[in-house]
Structures are given as structure tokens and as C-alpha cells.
Amino acid sequence: MGDFLGSVWWLVVSLGLLVTFHEFGHYWVARRCGVDVLRFSVGFGRPLWSRRNRAGTEFAISAIPLGGYVKMLDEREADVPVHRQAYAFNRQGVWSRIAIVAAGPAANLLLCVALLWVMFMVGRQDYAPVVGQATGVAAQAGFQPGDRLLEVDGRRIATWTEAAMALATPALDRRDIEVRVEDAAGQELVRTLRLSQLPAALDEHRIPEQAGLTWRFLQAPARVETIAEGSAAQGVLLPGDLILAIDGTRIDAADQVSPAVQALGERGGVGMVEVERDGERLALELAPRRSTDPERAGRWELGIALARPEAPAYDAVQRYGPIAALPMALRETGRLASDSLGMMRRMVTGEASVKNLSGPVTIARAANASAKRGADWFLYFLALLSLSLAIINLLPIPILDGGHLLYYLIELVKGSPLSERAMAAGQYVGLALLAGLMGLAFYNDILGLMPR
């Protein structure tokens, strides 16, 4: 399945599942409160399939699979016979209406916990938060290759994904933090990472790298693939050699080879290149030569091409039994909610870029990418999206569930419902706000598709 079709498919699957749970929350509580539900639709437009239950509710799957709705009996939308008015939504007490409206976001919140619970039982595969290379701010803090991050700003972490998320908030706040690590010798140390020194133009999607942390799993081994004829390496190195050191400089990854070769060339003379060949460690003499390529004039070269990196295998997994997985799911839900709300607040105050607001195109691409990574990552994606839907729906914007809850809270305070005119005005404001947010999200989606 191509990326485009895969993205469309997984977007439809994701939204269909999450919207169904959201609307089921409204439906279930409405029925418990004695409200007649006329239609429960997954999707909009013309129904492709429908069936009625004993209570008279029509369950439908409609043609446009991007959303859904629950239509309740309501005198504000159509005439209701006298004998059925007691079952209309607008005739219910304010607390019943609050419960019915809040049930949708609550269902998404519960679904988030359930998905994370299943994910932790299946086992989320990830990479260990081990430093491969430290530069810039991280190097100033004393980070060394082989350091394993244990705790970031008071938050315990087990994977690089958790480490990246834990670094995001203090980096946006330009706040110095303490990071507890276990070094290559197994000793626990605390390093102070001065994120206040990060540049003003911060790429919020590459915070660890901008702090100078390159994860070990991202570093490709420096394995020789080909050797140019007449080059310095011909007759000395062989395809398949794994470069371990150049002139005494340890080589842990392919991107360290060129700087080491330049340093050796500038020193002049012959240097020792240590390689692993057929399980043996060899020390070979080599002297780099100046490049004859006009585009690389002045560069020192050995005349080798390194093998392209393959996707690294996961080296960490978070797996728990059914009982232990539940508190982990609750804790992860709390952390995700805190991070999401914090990011929203920072976008409003200008501390974070509004480029973090994503639309359906970005969501579709993320759905496809997570599905390719496996069931564990797709469950995580669904949980995050479900939580995001819960939070967005609770925003106090008319048209959204949060806007209706705001109306009902005002009704509780003043002792009577808002006037039809006031609610209609609020609906227009809500439409304008949603249109603006959707326009910005689509704009960000388009920018994300453009080559950089």
C-alpha cells in the first residue's frame, strides 16, 4: 500500500474508531438520563448503512468518514409531540445536560487510558536513551558517549522518546535542568544542562539535537563499503572493515570519520587506522591525500565510501503485566495531558510556535508512519490522538462540547439559561474561531509537505 493510500486508510480507521467512542459516550449517558436518541452516525452525509434498535435509535454509517454525531430529541430543532417532550434533551436538568455533553470527551479520555494499558501489555518497543555524541550545550555539561539518561528534570525516563518529551518543556522555557545519567562505567552522575543557552531560533522538533545530544541508535557504524582505485586506502583497507579509531581518535559512528581524517591530514604524515576485520582488531598505517575533486578541493580523503545505515533494531521495550500496566497507563495519560496543555498554553502566549498545530494531512501521515512501526506504536498514536480530541473538545469554544459546558455553567450561576440570541451569537463566534484554527492547521500541513 502506497504512502498516500496508507495515510488515507489509517486516518479513516483512526478517526472512525475515536469518533465512535466519543459519540458513544454522548449516546450512553443520554440514554441513562432518559433522553431519546434519534440517530447515532459514524460519518456525515448520506447513510450507506443503517439499522434501528428497540429504542428507535437509528445507527448509521455515512458516506463522509471524517467525524460523526449523535442526534437527540430536541424542541429547538423540530416540533416534539407533547407525550415525548419529557424525553427531549432541552427538557433535562442542567446537571443531566452537563453529564451528557461531558461524556464525549470523558469517553476519549477513558479510551486513551485503555489503549495505553493494552500497549504496555503488548510492549512498546523503543530505543534506549544512550548518548552517542555530545556537542554544544551537552558537551559543556559534561555529557559523554555512553551516558544513559535516567531522569530529566525530575522525570524518570526509560526510552529516548520519553527523554525527548521531557526535554521539550524546559527547552521552550529556556530553563536550566538537572539530568541524572549512568555513565559507561555504570556510575550515576547528575549533569546540569543549561538550556537557557539554546539559540533564540529554536527548532522545536529537534530539541535534543540542538542541545547537542545525538542518540547512539542514530549513529551508523563506520563500515567500509567501497574503495576508490588509486586512493590512499587501496591495498590497506578492505570492504567490510569496521573503522574503530583514526590516529588515536575513537570512532563510534560514520559521521566521525571525516573530521578525524581532516585532523590527520592537517597533522601530516602517516597515522594508524584501527579496524575490525573478520573478528580481529587490526592497526593499519594510512596517510590521507588531498581530494582531486574540484568541489572538494582542499579536503583530505582516504578514498573510501561507507555503507549506508540500516534502520537500527530496537534495544528497549516497556512491557508490563495486566495489573502493573494500569498505573503506567494512568501515569502516561497524565504526562501526555500535561505536555499537551503546556504546549497549547505556550502557543497562545507565543512561547511556542503555532507551527505545532497540525491538521488532517499531518495526522494522516503520522497514522501511517505509526502503523508501519507496529501495533504498539499505532496504539500509542491512537491514545495520543484520543487524548487530543478530549482536550480540544473541552475548549470553551461555542460549537465544541466545551462551549456548551460553558453555557451550562453560566446557567448554573445566573439561575436561568442563556437567551437564544446570546447562544446564536456564541455559535457564530465559535464558527469563526474554528475556521481560523482549521485554516492555520491546513497551512501548517501544506508547509510540511514542501521540500526544505
Secondary structure as the mmCIF struct_conf table of DSSP 4:
data_model
#
loop_
_struct_conf.conf_type_id
_struct_conf.id
_struct_conf.beg_label_comp_id
_struct_conf.beg_label_asym_id
_struct_conf.beg_label_seq_id
_struct_conf.end_label_comp_id
_struct_conf.end_label_asym_id
_struct_conf.end_label_seq_id
HELX_RH_AL_P HELX_RH_AL_P1 ASP A 3 ARG A 32
TURN_TY1_P TURN_TY1_P1 CYS A 33 GLY A 34
HELX_LH_PP_P HELX_LH_PP_P1 VAL A 35 ASP A 36
STRN STRN1 VAL A 37 ARG A 52
TURN_TY1_P TURN_TY1_P2 ARG A 54 ALA A 55
HELX_LH_PP_P HELX_LH_PP_P2 THR A 57 THR A 57
STRN STRN2 GLU A 58 MET A 72
TURN_TY1_P TURN_TY1_P3 GLU A 75 GLU A 77
BEND BEND1 ALA A 78 ALA A 78
HELX_RH_3T_P HELX_RH_3T_P1 VAL A 82 TYR A 87
BEND BEND2 ALA A 88 ALA A 88
HELX_RH_3T_P HELX_RH_3T_P2 PHE A 89 ARG A 91
BEND BEND3 GLN A 92 GLN A 92
HELX_RH_AL_P HELX_RH_AL_P2 VAL A 94 VAL A 122
STRN STRN3 ARG A 124 ASP A 126
STRN STRN4 VAL A 130 VAL A 130
STRN STRN5 VAL A 131 ALA A 134
HELX_RH_AL_P HELX_RH_AL_P3 GLY A 136 GLN A 140
TURN_TY1_P TURN_TY1_P4 ALA A 141 GLY A 142
TURN_TY1_P TURN_TY1_P5 PRO A 145 GLY A 146
STRN STRN6 ARG A 148 VAL A 152
TURN_TY1_P TURN_TY1_P6 ASP A 153 GLY A 154
STRN STRN7 ARG A 155 ARG A 156
BEND BEND4 THR A 159 THR A 159
HELX_RH_AL_P HELX_RH_AL_P4 TRP A 160 LEU A 172
TURN_TY1_P TURN_TY1_P7 ASP A 173 ARG A 174
STRN STRN8 ILE A 177 GLU A 182
TURN_TY1_P TURN_TY1_P8 ALA A 184 ALA A 185
BEND BEND5 GLY A 186 GLY A 186
STRN STRN9 GLU A 188 LEU A 193
HELX_RH_3T_P HELX_RH_3T_P3 LEU A 195 GLN A 197
BEND BEND6 LEU A 198 LEU A 198
BEND BEND7 ALA A 200 ALA A 201
TURN_TY1_P TURN_TY1_P9 GLU A 204 HIS A 205
HELX_RH_AL_P HELX_RH_AL_P5 ILE A 207 GLN A 210
TURN_TY1_P TURN_TY1_P10 ALA A 211 GLY A 212
STRN STRN10 LEU A 213 TRP A 215
HELX_RH_3T_P HELX_RH_3T_P4 ARG A 216 LEU A 218
HELX_LH_PP_P HELX_LH_PP_P3 GLN A 219 PRO A 221
STRN STRN11 ARG A 223 ARG A 223
STRN STRN12 VAL A 224 ILE A 227
TURN_TY1_P TURN_TY1_P11 GLU A 229 GLY A 230
BEND BEND8 SER A 231 SER A 231
TURN_TY1_P TURN_TY1_P12 ALA A 232 VAL A 236
TURN_TY1_P TURN_TY1_P13 PRO A 239 GLY A 240
STRN STRN13 LEU A 242 ILE A 246
TURN_TY1_P TURN_TY1_P14 ASP A 247 GLY A 248
STRN STRN14 THR A 249 ARG A 250
BEND BEND9 ALA A 253 ALA A 253
HELX_RH_3T_P HELX_RH_3T_P5 ALA A 254 GLN A 256
HELX_RH_AL_P HELX_RH_AL_P6 VAL A 257 ARG A 267
BEND BEND10 GLY A 269 GLY A 269
STRN STRN15 GLY A 271 ARG A 277
TURN_TY1_P TURN_TY1_P15 ASP A 278 GLY A 279
STRN STRN16 GLU A 280 LEU A 286
STRN STRN17 ARG A 289 ARG A 290
HELX_RH_3T_P HELX_RH_3T_P6 PRO A 294 ARG A 296
TURN_TY1_P TURN_TY1_P16 ALA A 297 GLY A 298
STRN STRN18 TRP A 300 GLU A 301
STRN STRN19 ILE A 304 LEU A 306
HELX_LH_PP_P HELX_LH_PP_P4 ALA A 307 TYR A 314
STRN STRN20 ALA A 316 GLN A 318
HELX_RH_AL_P HELX_RH_AL_P7 PRO A 322 THR A 349
TURN_TY1_P TURN_TY1_P17 GLY A 350 GLY A 350
BEND BEND11 GLU A 351 ALA A 352
HELX_RH_3T_P HELX_RH_3T_P7 VAL A 354 ASN A 356
HELX_RH_AL_P HELX_RH_AL_P8 PRO A 360 ARG A 373
HELX_RH_AL_P HELX_RH_AL_P9 ALA A 375 ASN A 393
TURN_TY1_P TURN_TY1_P18 LEU A 394 LEU A 394
BEND BEND12 LEU A 395 PRO A 396
TURN_TY1_P TURN_TY1_P19 PRO A 398 ILE A 399
BEND BEND13 LEU A 400 LEU A 400
HELX_RH_AL_P HELX_RH_AL_P10 ASP A 401 LYS A 414
BEND BEND14 GLY A 415 SER A 416
HELX_LH_PP_P HELX_LH_PP_P5 PRO A 417 SER A 419
HELX_RH_AL_P HELX_RH_AL_P11 GLU A 420 LEU A 449
BEND BEND15 MET A 450 MET A 450
#
